[in-house]
Amino acid sequence: MSTDTDPARRIPFPGLSDLLRHDLPASIVVFLVALPLSIGLAVATGAPVAAGLLGAVIGGLVAGAFGGSALQVGGPTAGVTVAVAGSVHQFGWAVTCFITAGAGVLLVLFGLGRIGRGALAIAPVVVHAMLAGVGIALAVQQVHVLLGGQAPGSSWESLIRLPQALHAVRGGDLAVGLAMIVVLLGWRFAPAALRRVPAPLAAVVAATLVARLVPAEVTRISLHGMLFEKITLPALPSGGWGSVLLTMLTIAVIAGSETVLSTVAATRLRPGLRCDPDRELIGQGLATVTSGLLGGLPVAAVMVRGSTNVRAGARTRASAMLSGVWVLLFAVAFVDVVQQIPMAALAGLLIVIGLGLVRPAHIRLARRSGDLIVYAVTVLVVVFWNLVPGMLIGLALAFGLLLWRVSRVIVTAEPVAGSARWLVTVDGACTFLALPRLIAALDRVPERAPVTVEMTVDFLDHAAAEALHGWAAEHENSGGTVEFVEVGAARIEDLAAGPPARGQARRMLDEMLGPWRPGAPRDPIAAGITAYHRGHAHVMRPHLGALRDRQNPDALFVTCSDSRLVPNVFTSSGPGDLFTVRNIGNLVPSAGDSSVEAAIVYALDVLGVRSVVVCGHSGCGAMDALYHERTTGSGLDDWLAHGRGTLERFRRGHPVAESAAAAGFGEIDRLGMVNVAVQLETLARHDRVARAVAERGLVLSGLFFDIATARVLEITTDGIAEFADVASGVTAGSRESVVAR
């Protein structure tokens, strides 16, 4: 991968133009966001204020220079706040610096071990729940600071002491904290010109002004001398190495997970932006080692900084590095400004940040995916116990839920309506764990009843296979019949060749197409019918049973006789959906052909179809003969004469042809598209069609199947267009050209 095209590997120093026009302004915006966050996180952990600023400086400079994403910005993160706070409380700040440096070494090892992308294999619901738990714990503790008190050591203690804190609330601190929260939450409604100022900075300034105006006393940040005069160097712990190593690993895992997730998420904000998660772990690890050795907080890639950097227009990694420079200059030159910031303002900021980690979208996703119990338990354990137990319990629950889902099997045994036959269905992973459910279902089948056992399984072991064979033999001995229909990826016959294994997911498709592949039997029709009876006829029976006496198609489908067109496949339709008319060139003669006329009348007057579709295709032989005006001296010439109007319209310059030319189609295919549009016009003039359109809203549609790409285009009287993905609203285009309607 070349360095000049990959932003993740671009050299740290941009050109002067990029630096002045993009990176310099973006770095200032990132600095304004990082400054209050870094100070607030330092206060929340019980670390010196300088530790937060050092983390921001080193995160910008070191991680910015060596990270794997050109636009990611490192710095102190709320994700490790609880772990760091617990370390400060248990070991003191100097030992915590040693733990921070050790966590950085682990991050570097994670990156060198190429497990950056492997971190994505951790169940996202556990990561989301961990961050939510950290956010809730952070917010609960900072409520006490907002009320004018001190943050307790645990969430449980915070809740117990909350009534006492409310009784002793300090009005000045509460007013400042509420002002901070109001500005943060309401800043998005400010005028666009004001919103250029980052919300955290605007909120801190507003809260500081409120602190000067309120008559009550307000607690402010306490500093003595220059911020970096008394940098705390790391110290070795005097004991408890097990707890030290566990805390070190906890910080590394949380910081690493947040780094990988934030880096991947930041790339989605700008198409074409690439990243190397392993290299980013190395960069953040080096920054964390440096920060720990100099007395700073752990460093990680943080989504709020990275997204701010991307949205501010940064082009290279110089923006992240410059943001660290601005924090350093501020910390050295503006100590007095730092001392004016109220503690309650930082508490309000951290409450908003903490609650922001509890994202409703993550909760909705957990509910939709059936992982809500994992999310809830992980959050509760993190909040009321600790981060490490929460992570381990969450992973254990997620793994247990995965095993349950993978090994789950659905077994039913029901009589077939209107028949003496019984249908037993086995769907899922059929193992010895499913034997109680399987035997119970089989026992419901009456003696001497004909039975179809439909197996849609992706894993089958010997115990389940033997149970099925034993029951089948016993049922047949009692006078019944048993027919096994295996449509899943795993088959009973596979067990004779070796141990149980996952079946091939393409097996059904291979069986359907097998008779037509090279080397297949000489009579593919007979072979196909045999395969159909063996594996798919039973699937069709329920659908065709309802259509036994009457059809009710949705559309009259006029298409070409070409063998490469399979309308039911590319329209995802089934039996009874399409009333199909096929002829050479998908023509609708205006006169002189009673066959197509009869189909139109029957479809509209008897079947009452709701739409009429004309479908052409690429590489059409009829269009090729029409274009070159070939003759055969047979009835084919008389039939293709119905398409001469299409050829004339094409040569005069039809809008559809122009649209198709812009999309890169050749002349024969453009003629085929014009032919669809002309047949639609012919249908629109048909008296019965026109009456159905006016009276009951009959819809006329044109399609074109591009064989080379296996895609379907929409044809109108004005042009061609790609179909849109109805579920996501994203155009499913295969060609780069924009086609007009």
N, C-alpha and C positions, 0 to 999 in steps of 0.2 A: 504494500500500500504506500503510495508516494506521499511525501510530506507536504507537497504543495496543494494536494486536494483533500487531505484528511484533517479537519480542524482539530481532532483529538491529538494529532501528532505534529501540529504546526509549531514552529519555533516560537519562543515566548515573546519575541520582540517584533511588533508589527511595523508596517510602513508608517511614515509620518502622517500621511493623509488619514489612514484608519485611526491612528492614535488620537489625532486632534478632533476629527469629526464624530467618531463613534465611541472609542474606548474611554477617552478622558471624561466625557459627560456621563457615561454609564457608571464609571468607577465612583463618581461623586454620589450618584443616586444610591449605589450599593453601600457606600460608607455611611450615608445618612440613615439607612435601614439597620446596618450592622451595629452602629454605635450604641443606641439604647438597648438593643437586644443583648449585646455582650455584657453590658454593665448589669442589667437586670438578672441575667443568668448567674453571674458571679455572686450577686447578693443572695439569690435564692439558694445557692449551694453552701453558703457560709464561707466561701473563699474570699480572698482580698479582691477589691474592685479591679486592681491592676491585672489580676489573673484573667478576667474576662477580656480586657483590652488586649493583653498579650496574645490570647487565643485568636482574637480577630486579626491582629497584625500578622502573626505567623501563618494563620490559615490562609490569608490573602497572598502572602509572599511565597511561602514554601509550597503549599498545596497548589496554588495557582501556577507555579513554575513547573512542578513535576507531576501534576495530576493527569488523568486520562481524558478529561473533557475540557475543551478550550474555554467554555463559558461557565463552568461550575465554580462556585465560590465556597471555600471552607471557612469554618469558624465554630465557636461554641454552639452547642445544640441543646434544645430542651429535652431531647430524647434520653440523654444520659444524666439529666439533672438529679433525679432521685438517687441514682447509683453514686454519683459524686458526693451528693449531700450526705449519704449514709457513710461514705468513706471518710469524709471530713469529721463527721461526728464520732466515728469509731477509732480512726487512726491519727487524726490531726492533718493539718494541711501539708506539712513537709512530706509525710509518707504518701499522702494522696498524689503529690507531684511525682513520686517514684512510681506509683501505680499507673499514673497517666502515661509516663514514658514507657512502661512495660506494655500497656495497651497499644501504644503506637507501634512497638516492635511486633506485636501480634498482627496488627493490621498490615504491616509490611510483609510478614510471612504469609498472610492470607492472599495478598496480591501476587507474591512470587509463586505461591502454590496454585495459582490460576483458579481460585475458587470464587472469584468475584461474581461470575455469572451463576455459579453454584448457589450463591446466597439467595438467588431468586427462587430456588427450589423450596425454601422455607415457606410453609403455608402462609400466604399473604394475610389471611384472617388473623393469624397469631401476631404478625408484625403490626398490623393495624390495631389490634387489641392492646398490645404492649404500649404502643405510642399513646393510645387513648387512656390507658391506665396511668401512664406517667403524667399525661396532661391533667387528668382529674386530681391526682395526688398533688401536683404542683399548684393547681388552682385552689384546692381546699386549704393548703398550708398558707398560701399568700393572702387568703381572706383575712387572716389574723393581722397581717402587716397592713392591709387596707384599713382595718379598724383601729390601727394605732398600736398594736402589740407586737410580739415576737412570734415568728413561725415555729410551731411545735415540731418535734422530731419525727412524727408519724401521722398518717392520715387518720388513724383511729383516735389518737390523742387530739388531733385537730377538731374532730367532730365532738368529742366529749367536752372539750374546753370552749366550744363555740358559744354556748349560752353565757358563760362568764365573760368572754370577749365582747359580746353584744352589750352586756351590762356596763362594761368599762370602756365603751367606744369613745374615741377622741374625734370630735367633730371636724377639726381641721384636716386630719389625715383622711377621714372618710370623704370629705368634700373634694379633696385633691384626687383621690383614687377614682371616685365616680366621674369626675371631669375627664380623667384620662380614658376611662372606658367609653364614655359617651362620644368623645372625639374619635377614638379608634373605630367604633362601630358605625358612626355616622359620617365618616370622612368620604365614603363613596358617594354620598349625596351632595358633596360640596361642588362648587363650580369647577369646570374643567381646568381653569387656570390655577386654582388652588391645589387641585389634585396632583399637580406636578411635584409638589412637596410630599415625600413619603409620609404615610399616616403615622407611623411610630414617632417620627421626629416632630410632626405637628402636634401630636398628642402630648409629648413630653414638654414642649414649649408652652402649650396651653395650661397644662397642669402646674408647671412652675410659676406661671403668671397668677394662677388661682391661689397658689401657696403664698404669694406676696400680698394678695388682696384680702384673704380671710383673716379675721382678727385673732383666731385661735392659733396655738402653737403647732407647728408642723415639723415632723422629724425628717431630717435630710441626711444625705450620704456623708459619712464621717471619714475624712482623710487627714493624714498628717504628713506634710512635706510632699515631695514630688512622688508621682505615682510609681516610678520605677526605682526609687532610691533603695527600697528594702525588698528586692526580689528574693523570694524564698526558694532556696535550692532544695532539691529532693533529698530525702533522708531514708535510710534503710529501716524497715520495721524491726522492732525489738523481739517480735514473736508473732504468733498467729499467722504463719505463712499460708496456711490453707485458705483462710479468709481473704488474705491479700491476693493470692492467685485467682480465687474465684471472682473477686471484685474486678481484677484486671481483665479476666476473660469476659465478664459481663459488659464492661465498658467497650471492649473491642467488638463484641458481637453486635451490640446495639448500634455503635457508631458505624460499623461495617455495613450492617443491614440498611441503615438509613442512608449511608453514602451510595450504595448500589441502587436503591430504589429511587433516591432523589436524582441521581445521575441519569438513569434511564428515563425518568419522568421529564427531566429538563430537555432531553433530546426531542421529545414530542412537541415542544413548544416552537421549534424551528425546523421545518422539513430540511433534510439533507445534513443536519448536524449529527456527527458521529461521536461515539465515545468508546473508551476502553475501560470497563469496570475494574479490571484487575490493576491496570495502571493507576486508576483513580484511587484505589485502596492503598497502593504504594505511596502516592502523593499525600493523601490524608494521614497515612501512618507516619511518614517522615515529619509532617507538620506536628502531629501529636507527640512524637518523641521530642522534637525541639521545644514544643510548648511545655511539656512536663519538666524537661531539664532546666528551663528558665523560669518555672513557677507559674505556668499558664494552665487554662482549662483544656480538657480534651477537645480535639478538633474533628469535625466531620463535614461532609458535603450536606448542606441544608437547602431544602427545596425553596424556602422563602427567599434566600439570597440568590440562588441560581436562577429562579424564575424572574426575579427583579432584574438581574443582569441581562437576561435574554430580552425581556420586554423593553429595557432601556436602550437597546440597540447595540450592545457590545459585539465586536467582531472577533477579537482574539483574547488570549489569556492575559494580556496586559491589563485589561480592566480589573480582573480579580487582584492582580498584584498591586495595582495603583490604589485600590480600596484599602489594602493593608497599610500602604504608605500614609494615606490620609488619617487613618486611625492612630498611627504612631505619632504623626505631627500634632494631632489634637491632644493626645494623652500627655505629650511633653509641654505644649504651649498653653493649654486651656484647663489646667487643674482647677482653677477657681470656678469655672463653669460647671464642672462635674459636681463640685460640692454644693451647688445650688439645686440639684435635682432632688425632689422629695422622694423618700422611700415609698410612700403610698402610690406615687406615680408609677414607679417600677413594678409595684405589686399589681396595680391595675393592668399594666402591660403584660405581665406574666399570666395573670388570670385569663386574659383574652387569648394569649398564645396557647396556654394549656387547654382551654376549652376548644380552641381551634383544632387541636389534635384529635378531638372526638368528632369525626366527620360523619354526618348523617348518611352520606353516600356509601361509606364503608358498612354502616349498620344495615342499610337496605340490601347491600350486596350479600352480607352474611345471612340475612333472612331469606333472600331468594335462593341462595346456594345451599341452604340447610345447615349452615355453620354458625347459627346464632348462639347455640349453647357453648361452642368453643370460644366465641368472642366474649360472651358475658362472663364465663368462668375465668378466662384469662384476665379480663379487666378487674374483676373483684380481687383476684389473688395479687395482682400487681399493686392495687390501691391499698389493700389492707394487710398484705404480708410483705412481699418484696418482689423485685424485678426478676431475679433468677428463678425462684419457684414459679412465678407466673409464666415465664417463657417455657420452662420444662413441662409444667402441667398443660399449658396450651398446646405444645407440640405433641404431647402424649395423647391428649384428647383428639387432636386433628388426625393423628396416625390411627388411633382406634376407630374413629369415624370412617376413615378411608378403608380400613380392613373390613369393616361391616358392610360398606357399600360394595366393595369389590367381591366379597364372598356372598352377597345377598342373592337370593334366587326367588323368583315368583312362580309358584306352581298352582295351577287351577285344573279342575276336572268338572266339566259341565256337559249336559246333553245337548246335541245339535238340534235346533228348533225344527220341528216337522220331520224328524228322522229318529230311528232307533239308535243311531250312532252316537258315541260319546267322544268328546274332544278333550284330551289332556295336554296342557301347554306347560312347558318348562322354559323359563326365560331368565338368563343371568349366568352365574357361575355355579355349576352343578357339582358339588363336592360332597364328602361324607357329612359335612355340617348341615347339608340340606336333606339328609335322609329322613329325619322325623317328618318334615313337611311333605316330602315326596311320597313316602309310604302312606301317610294319612290321606293324601289326595287320591292315590291309586285305589285305596280301600273303598272309596265312594263309588267306584265303577261297578255296576251290576254284573253278575255272572252272565256269560254267554252273549254279552253286548259287543257289537263291533266297535273297536276303539282306534282312533288316530292319535298318536303321541307326537305332538309337534314340539321339536326341540330347537330353541333359538338360544344357544349357549355359546359363550366364548371360552369356557374352560370346563373340562369334564375329567373327573378322576375315575380310577378303577372301581372304587366302592360304589359310586352312583351308577356306573355302567352295569355292574353286576346286579345291583338291586333292580334295575329296569329289566334286564334280561331275565332274571329269575321270576319277576312278576309276570312278564309277557308269556313265559313258558307255562306258568301255572294257569294264567287266564285262558290260553289257547287249549290247554288240557281239559278245561271245564266247558269247552264248547264255544268260546268267544274267538274273535279275531283281533289281531293287533297289527297296525300299520305304523311304522316309524317314519316320520318326515323330519329330516335334519336340515334346517335352513341356516343354522348358525355357523360360526367360524370353526368350532370344535366338533369333531365327529367321533362316534363310538369306534369306527373302524380304525381311527388313528392310534388307538391304544394298543393295537396289536403290533405296531412298529416300534414302540418305545414308551417312555414315561409320559405322563400327562404334560401337555404344553398348550400355550395359547394358540388358537387357530389363526389362520390367515383371514384378515378382514375382507379380502377381495375374493374369497372363495365363491360367493354367490354370483358375482359378476363373471368370474372365470367360467363357472358352470353354464351361465346363460350364453356366453359368447363362444364357449368351447367348441360346439359343433361347427362353427364357422371359421375357426382358426386353421392355419396351414397344418397339414397332417391329420386333419379330422376325418371321420368316416366319409365315404363317397356319397352317402345320402344324408346330407345335413338336415333335411326336413325331418326325416324319420328320427335321427338322433336327437334333434331339438325337441320333438314331441315327447320322446322318451324322458329326456331330462325335465321337461315341463311337468309330466305326470308324476315324476319321482319327487320333485322338489318344490313346485310352485302352484300346481293345480288347486291344492287345498286352500291356498291364499286367495285364489280368485273366486272360489265357490260362494263365500258370503256376499261378495259384491254382485256377482251375477245372479244369485238367488233373488235379490230384490228387483232385478231387471228382467226376470223371467217372462213376464207378460207384457211389459211396456217399456219403451226407451224414453228417456227424457234428457236429450243432449242440451248442452248450453249453447253450442255454436255450430253453425254450418261452416266447415273448414274446407276451402277450395285450395288445393295444392297440386304440385307436379307429381307425375308418376315415378320420378327418379327414385331409384332404390336406396339412395343414401339419405333420404328424408324419412325420419321416424317422428311424426308429429306428437305422438303421445309421450315421447321421451323429452323433447325440448319444450313442451308445454306443461310437463308434469301432470298430465291428465290420465285418466283411467278408463275402464270400460263404461260406456254410456255417456261420456262427456262430449265427444266430438262426432258430428254427423259429417263424414268425410267424403268429398268428391275429388278424385284424382284424375288428371288428364295430362297430356303432353303440353308443357308450357303453362300450366295453371291458368287456362284461358276461360273467359266467360263470354261466349259469343252473344252478340246482341240479337241475332236471328239465325235460323238455319240449323240449330242443334237442339233436338228435343230432350237429350239426356240431361244436360246441365239445367235446362229449363224445368224439367220434371223434379230435379233435386231441389231447386230453389222453391218451387211451389210446395213440395211436400214438407220441406224444412220449416217454411214460414206458416203455412196454413194448417198443417197437421201436427207437427212437433212443437211449433211455437218457440223456436230458438230465440235467444236474446241477443245474439250477435252473429255477424257474418264476417269471416276472416279469409283473406286471400294471401297465400304464402308462396313466395318465390324462393330461389336459392342461387348460390354462386355456381359457376361452371355449368350452366344449364345448356344441354345440347340443342333444345328447341330454340333458345335465344341465339345460339351460335349459328344455326341454320338460317334463322330469320335475318340476322345481321348480314350474313354473306349471301343471302338470297339464293340459297342452294335449292335445287329441285331433285326429286327422286322419281317422278313419273308415277307416283302412287297416291293413295288416299291421304298420305301424310302431307302432301302439298296443299290439298284442300283444307285440311285442318289448320295448318300454319297460316293459311290466308286470313284467318280470324285475328292474327296478330299484326297485320300490316299497318293497322292504325297506330299500334304501339311504335313501330319502326318510324313512321312519319313524325309522330310527336317527339321521338328521341332526336331525330335529325334536325328538327326545328329548334331544339334547345329547351328541354323540359327542366323545370326547377329541381326535380329529383335528381336528374343526371348531373347538374351542376353541383349539388350537394354531395353526391357520391364521388364525383371527381375530386372535390376538396378533401374527402376522406381517404383518397388513394386507391379507389377501385378502378379496375380496367373497364374497357368499353363494353364487353359482353355482360359483365355484372351490372354495369350502369343501365344497360338496356333491360336487364331482368328487373331492376328496381322500378324503372319507368313503367314496365309492363304491369307490375303490381298496382301502381297508381292509376293506370288507365283502366284496369279491370274494376277497380273501386268506383271509378267514374261511371263505368257501364252499369254496375250494380245500382248505383244511386239513381240512375234514370229508369230502372226497371219499375213498372207500375206497382207490383206487389211489395217490393222492397221500399219504395218511396212511401207507400201507405203505412207500412209497419214502422218506419222511422218516425213518421208524423204522429201515428196513433198510440204507439206503445214504446217509443224510444229505442227502437232497434239500433244497435251500434255496428258501424262498418269499420274494420281494422285491416291494416296491411302489415305483413311481416316479410322479412328476408333472412334466410338462414345462410350464414357465411360458413361454408364447409371447412375452410382452412383453419378457422379459429373456433369452430363449433359454437358461435355466438349468434344471437338473434337480434336483428335490427328492426326498428319500427319505421314503416313507410307511410307517409301522408301525401297529400296532393302537393305539398310544398317542399318536402325534403326528407332526409333520413335522420334518425336519432338513435343513440344508444338507450337501452332500457335502464331505468333506475332501480336500485335495490330498494324494494318497498319497505323492508324492515328497518334499514338504516338511513335511507334517503341519500345514499352515496351512489353516484353514477357508476355503473359497472362497465367501464369502457375498455375495449381491447386495442383501440387505435388511438394514437396521440392526437390526431386531428380533431378539431371541434366541428361537429356536423350541425348544420342548421335545420330547423324545422321549416 
